[in-house]
Amino acid sequence: MKANATHSGPAAARNPISPANDVLGLNGADLVHPGLVNHPTLSPSIQVQILSIVDATGSASIGDIVAELPGHTDPVGAIFALIAADVLVVVTAGIIDAHSIVARPDGDPNGGFNSEDDETPPATSPDTAAGSAKDAPPIDVSALAEASLPPDLLLVPSSPLKPRIVMGPGRRRAAFKHVPILQQAGVYIFLRAHSVYVGFGTDVGARIAAGRQMPDGTPNVIIAITDMQDGLSDEDARALERILWSYVSSDEDFSLINGVPDGAPIDPDRYDQLALFASEVVLALRQAGLMFLHGSVRERLASPRAEPERLGAPRRIDDLPEGRVMELNYCGLTALAAERDDGTWLLLRGSDVRIETVNSASASASFQRAAWLHAGLLEEARDGSCYVLKRDISFSSGSAVGHFVSGSRGFGLSSWRAIEPGDDELAELAC
């Protein structure tokens, strides 16, 4: 038996903007029956199909059931939703894998519900289903799939992050605190008219309910974003806040009312995963008609290369930058910057940037390295000794430039020296 196509659109189990606890039938009608398990991974058809596979022989392995549901996005999750509802039980001991066997409780085709004693089986409420999904240990589905691969075939690792998006009116902000799937690290967006606020919370539901982030009133719309598998650490959420802030800064329909977040120290590979996560959020909000509506999808999904007013104007190779050119020699590396009349500094392309940051460095020093590597504004030197800057980038001060390039607080304004007009370094800069 082959699985029918799973629902799409509002009824899709993985649609991040669909109600997570709806069971939808033809024309979007609610299907309510005491014998249906209400869970995001289960439609009535999927429930019936899984049980028919088990009933064919009295039991079935998880791997066999997964093989019969090729179109399902989370077949193992659907199986365990039935297990959590006492419709199925795991009859083999030990770690769960593709060979684990599931069956009806005591071979009972009623799934553990005694129709003579109980008129209706205990229904799985949305809160119970969400709580069970949150409390249960994560299942390594990739390991299950890899176990069924022929010899010499391997799965290529991909990002484990997948956004879950919950939206509601501002007048219901207190309700976000009581949603189990929001009792984890995540980010949120407040919208009111053309104003927008981007924030994060280690318990994002509680943060939404308790905060007073928007001055002069309540937001019209609240958007909460977490990972489906609770895979965001507190540091991930801080970094994601800054990534999402950068995306929102390019949406011409809205004006940000909060400044650039600090971000968090982050590994470049993890930054790439969070940037992909953020792009999925952007696509979902665009398709929901909420944000990011102008321009092409490709344009919207490609995050800005840098935050507003950070990239210097394109400069011909033989043009000297505006302002007094300064040099910083540190840790065997060299950076050049231009001190401008307005007090800002422009870090010049070709400057060396230390790869590692020290523990005392700000979160921004690490975050910007990962962000600008992702954007192609930094690349590793051929000898691997440092990163090299590919575009001029603006900073608020010479101390900020020194802090970034050195990855430490030990190279402040006094560490820079001016390059005089006749110096070789200035001549090379204009070549």
N, C-alpha and C positions, 0 to 999 in steps of 0.2 A: 504494500500500500504506500502511495506517495502522498506527501502532505499537500493540502491545498495552499494556495498563496495566502500569506498572512495579510492582515488588514494594512491599508495605507491611509494617509491623511489623518483626520482626527482620531480614527480608531486604532492607529498603529501603536503597538505596545511600546515602541521605542521613540515615538514622536515626543520630543521634549516639551511641546506646548500643549499636549493633550492631557485631559484629566487622567491621573495615574490609576484611579480606581474605577473607571467606567468600564462596563462590559457592553459593547455596542453591537447591535444587529443591523438588519437591513434598514437603510435610510437613517442610520444613526439612532434608532430606537433603543432604549435601555432594555436589556434582557435580564430579568430578575427571576431567579428560581432558587429554592433552597438547596438544590442539588448541584448548583454551579459554584465553583470556587472563584471568588473575586480577586484577581491578582493581575498586575500589568502584563505578565508574560503569558497569560491564559485567555484565549477566546473559547467560547463553547466548543467550536470545532476542534481546537487543539486538545482540550480536555478529553473529549470523546475519542480522539485518535490515539492519544497516549494510553488511555485505559483499554482500548481495543487491542493495542499491541501487547499489553500485559495479559489480557484475558485470553489471547489466542493460545497461550501455552501455560497460563497460570502465573508466569513471572517473565521478566525480561531484563537484560543488562542495560545499563545506562547507555553504553555505546550503541546497542541495537536501536534503542529509542531515538537517539540523536541521528542515526543514519536514516531513519524514517521521517525525519523532520528537516529536510535540507533547506527549506525556505525560512525557517524560524531563526530569529536573531539571537535567542537565548534559550535553546531547548533544555539545557541542564537547569536553568532557573525555573522553567515551567515544571519540570519533574519535581524539583524541591518545593515548589509551591503546593503541589499535591501532597507531598510528604508532610509539609507543615500543617496542612489541613486534615491530616490523618486519613487521607484517601489512599495513600500508598505508604509502604514501609520499606526500609532497606533491610534485607534479610541476610546479607553477608556482613561479616565482621571486618574490622580494619579500616584502612584509609579508603576514602571514596575515589574511585577511578572508573575508567570505561567498563571494567569488568564487574563492577558492583551490581548486585541483583536487587531489583525492586519487585514487590508484589502487593496484592491487596492484603489488608490486615487479616491474618488467619485465613487467607483464601476467601474472604467475604466479598462477593461482588458488589455489596452495598458500600464498600469502602469503610467499614468499621461502624456504619450507622445501622442500628437494628430497627428496621421499619415497624416491627411489632411493638417495640417499646417506645420508640421515639417517632412522633409524627413527622418531624423535620430534622434533618441533620444540622449541627451547629454551623451557621454561616460564618465565613471568614470576613470580618469587617475590614474596611480600608485601613483603619488604624492598626489592627492586628496584623494584616498582611504587610504593611509598611514596617511595623516593629519587628516582625519575624525576619524580614529581609535585612534590616539593619543589624539585628543582634546575631544573626547566623554568621559563622566564619566564612570568609570568601572562598569560593570554589575556583581552583585553577583549571578553567575550561581549556586553556591552551595545552595543558599537560594531558587532559583527556583526549584532545584531538590528536596530539603528537603520538600518543600511544597507539593510535590506529593507522599511522602512516607506514607505508612499506619501508623496508630497509634502505638506508642511505638518503632518505628524504627527511628534511628538517623544516620546521616552521621558522620563518624569519620574524624576529620580535618586532612588535609594533607598539604604538602608544597604548597604555591600558586605560587612559582617561577618556571619559564620555560624559558630556554635560547633561545634567537634569535641570530643567528650568521650570520654576513655579512662579506664576504671575497672579497678581490680585490688586484690587483697588486700595488706595491709601487708607481709606477709612477702616479697612480690615487688617491694618498692620499688626495689631496684637495677636491675630490668629496665626501669624507665621511662627510664633514662638512654640506653638503646640503641634507643629508638623514634624513627625519623627525624622523624615528624610532631610529636614533642614537643621537638625541638631548635630551639625558637623561643620568643619571649616568650609568656607565658600566666599563668594562675592555677591554683591547686589547692586542694583541700579534703581534710583528714585527718579521719576519723571514728573514734572509739573509744567504745563505749557511748553515753553522752549528751554526750560532749565533742566539740568541733569546733574545728579550726584552719583559718583561711583565709590563704593566702599567695600570693606571686607569684614569678616567676623570669624573667630574661631568656633563659635556657635552662631551661624549666620542668622538663623531664625530668631534667636534671642536678641542679637544685635539690631536686627530690623525693628523688633518690637520696642526696644528700650531707647533707641537713639532719637535724637532731634537734629538730624543732619541738615535738613532743609530749613532755612530761615523763613519766617513769615508764613508758616502754614504747613499743611500736610501734603505729601505728594499725591498726585492723581493716580499714578500707577507705580507699583512696586514689583520688581523682577528679582527673584532670588535664584542663584546658580550654585549648584554643588556637583560633585562627581557621583555617578550612579553607583560606584563601588566604594564610596567614602575614601577615595584615594588621594585626596588633597591634604597635605600637612598644613600646619599653621603658616610655615614659611612659604609654601606653595601659594596659599591664599593671598599673602602679602605681595608676592611677585605677580600673581595673576591680577590683582587689583591695579597695579601700574600698567600691565599690558593692556587690560581692558580700557583703562583710562585713556591710553594712547589711541586706541581704536575710536573711542567716543569723541576724542578731540577733533577727529577728522569728519564728524557727522555735521554737515552744515545746518541741519534743522535744530540743533541744540547748542546751548552754551553751558560749559562746565562751571559749577559754582565752587568746586574744591580744586585746590592746586595739585601739582604733581605729587603723587604718593611717594613714599620712600622706597618701596619695593623691598626686596630681601636678597641676601647673598644666595646665589643660585648657580648651579652647574650649567654650562651651555647646552648640554643634551636635554636636561630637564626644562630649560627655557624653551627649547624647540617644541617639546611636548605641550607645554602650557600655551604657547602661541597657537598651536594647532587646535587645542581645546577652545581658546578664545575665538578662533575663526569659525568654529562650529556654532558657538553662541551667536556670533554676528549673523551667520546665515539663517539661523532659526528666528532671530528677531526681525530680520528683513522679510522672511517668508510669512511671518505673523503680522506684517504691516506696522511694526512698532518703531523701528529705527533702521538706519543705514539704507534708506530707500533710494538715494540718488546714485547715479553712476552704474557701471556694470557690476555684476557679481564678482568678477575677477578683481576689479578695482577695490571693492569693499573688503574682500577676503585677504588681500595683501595689506598687511598692517603698515602704517607709516614707517618710513625708514628711521625716523627720529622724532622725538617729541617736538611740539611747536617751537619755532624760533631757535632750534639747535643747529640745524645744518647751515654752514656758511654758503654764501653765493658761489656759484661755479667760478673758478678762477683759471685763466689761461696759464699754461706752464711757465710762460715768461713774465707773468705779472707778479709784482710784489704785493703782499697783503697791505691793507690799510692799517696804519698805526705803527708803533715801535716794536720791532722784532726782538724777542727775548729768547734766551737759550737756557735749558735746564739739563745738566749732566748728573745722572744718578745711576747707581748700581751697574755701571758700565754701559748705560743706554743714554740716548739723547732725544730731547723733545724740543721743538720750536713752537713759539706762540707769538701772536701779535697783541700787544696791549693797545686797546682802542680808546678814542677820546671819551666815549661814554662810560668808561670804567670796565667794560666787559673785555674778555680775552678770547681770542680765536686760536684754538689748537690747530696747528697746520698739518696738512696731509704729509705723509712721509715720516711723521714723528714716531718714535719707538714707544710702545706701551708695555709695561711689565705684565707678564702672563698671570702671575699669582698675586693675590692681595693678602695682606697680613691680617691677623685677627682683629687688630684695633681699627682697621679701615671701616668706613661707613658701608652700610648695605648698598648704597648707590654705586660705589666703585665696582663691586662685583656684578651687580645687576646690569650696569651699563656695558660692561665687557660682554656679557652674554647677549644682551640686546643688540649691540652693534656688530657682533660676530654673526648673529642671525640675519641682520640686515645687510651684510656685506660691507659695512663701514670699517671693519677691522678684518685683517687677515694675518695668518701666522707668517712670520719671516721665513725665508728659505732655510735658514740654519736652525730654525726652531727656538731661537733665543728670546724672542719677544713677539708681540703683535705689532703690526704696522698700520697706521691710520690711512684710510683711502680718500677721505674728504675732510675739508676744514669743518670743525665743530666748535660751537660757541659755548663758553662757560661764563659764570658770573664774576669770577675773579681769578687772579694768578694762583692763589692758594688752592682753589677748586681744581684748576688744571693740574697742579703739582700732585694733589691728592689722587686724582684719577690715574695719571700716567704711571705714578710710582706704586700705587696700591697701598699707600701708607700715609700717615700724618707727618712724616719726618721731613717733607720737602715743601715748605711754605713759600710765601712771597719772596723772602730774603734769599732763597736758593737760586732764583733766576738772575741772569746777567744780561745786560743789553748787548746786542750785536751792533757794532759801529758800521757806518756805511762802507768802509773799506775792507771789512772782514771777509775772509774767504767764504764763511758760512752763508753770508747774505748774497754773495755772488753766485754761489751754487744754487740758492733758492730761486734765483731769477733765471736760471738756465733752462 
